[in-house]
């Protein structure tokens, strides 16, 4: 149990404290464990140059949520749920439990730096059903001169996170794992944002998601080598599945497998998320990104944030040179940082992964935020934001390359996630190749959500096939579904097109949910050695045809096998032993 908040945030005896009674949720419990079992055991001399700590935070326990819902009679919203926006407004109108007002007032009175208001539900981050990314997070600048304004922004953010517990995505996900919408209890983590000020912006130099198991190793890397994904600015870039930089920790200088420099430049991060510290935006308390901005690399360079993060393109040699050379486009390769002899950045991440794996007794995923001195690199700090166990299925499914060809093969892949076999699925939800339009991906997401809801109610798992990254927030890269919109899918296929060909993403909440829910995932590249038999799919009986999405139902179930050890997967037209 965390100690009670004594109305001191910075400078308190404990970095993690509790407001109210009840549970603290999976996210807060994971941070408490990381502080106790990982960070406390680190020898200060083993990671020279770094200060590593869990950011200061106070947790509004689940009893506060229960009291808020009961006293404002909000459970009635679950009987005939309205649209998410109406739910959010209903929560905003609710009155905060009086017994926690003094603590929250004291918190904002003593803090004038940005705060992250994050979900920490009782079900979130559980190994079997993690709810990763299903609930909301809201950043607030917390820099208004008027204390009343700071208090109002904090309370609005807390109410929005609470409201996401009742949103359609959460209700759908709960039903898909055998729960009911009233089962969840929400704690809220009020945490300092790890970052540095820029020009009316506040953000960390680097956000990182590090995993001790890599499902898509390339080059000399193996699955056990793990994978790290880096981004400039807040970690929303990574968890949303937007362009970022990935590498295997034993090979930090090996670039991702791009075809050439031009392909690399088109596929790397060009915008970043930051907390807006300037003039207040139009009031919109039910929008998660109300107090956030997404500038480009030129703004980061003006802030002095790129010195150790970019390479510069030299058109004369058609090469990337690490650092800020004069002239030439900037490319976020993180080469100066990963190649630094002054700061053992990669060694620190590897050590934290090792410690995390030892503490949890399983492969782990870490979320971190890193501040660097923008002029001299040192000192450097790592904010430890989250730790989760990874589920690595070891079921005995064996495939050979010969089994990826044949008349009955509908989908074959040499890039898979998960491990297992399904022989009961007879529904495919798919986007026709000619129907994919980046300008219409929001429509696709809405159509898929309706089909997903209907199939969950029928108790029918399905295969989902589309183009680009599922779950991205960038319409150019795929369909921006939330996890709850596709939570009934048992098998997910990502295909690529010549114009929609993003690299595989491992850093997002979306992929954590794939692992924890044992969803089988297959990726099929448009110019790769394997393919999708679109002719066979188009010939199957259509159960529903929307504007952009089709649901087909086969007369016989499919035979679906994914071999995580070999990285091979196949979907065949007829189930068999």
Secondary structure, 3 states (H helix, E strand, C coil): CCEECCCCCCCCCCCEEEECCCCCHHHHHHHHHHHHHHHCCCCCCCCCCEEEECCCEEEECHHHHHHHHHHCCHHHHHCCCCCHHHHHHHHHHCCCCHHHHHHHHHHHHHCCCCEEEEEEECCCCCCCCCCCCCCCEEEECCCCCCHHHHHHHHHHHHHHHHHHCCCHHHHHHHHHCCCCCCCCCEEEEEEECCCEECCCEEECCEEEEEECCCCCCCCCCCHHHCEEEEEECCCHHHHCCCCCEEECHHHCCCCCCCCCHHHHHHHCCCECCEEECCCCCCCCCCCCCCCEECCEHHHHHHCCCCCCCEEEEECCCCEEEECCCCCCCEEECCHHHHCCCCCCHHHHHHHHHHHHHHHHCCCEEEEEEEEEECCCEEEEEEEEEEEEECCCCCCCCCCCHHHHCCCCEEEEECEEECCEEECCCCEEEECCHHHCCHHHHHHHHHHHHHHHHHHHHHCCCEEEEEECCCCCCCCCCCCCCCHHHHCCEEEEEEECCCCCCCCCCCCCHHHHHHHHCCCEEEEECCCCCCCECHHHHHCCCEEEECCCCEEEECCCCCEEEEECCCCEEEEECCCCC
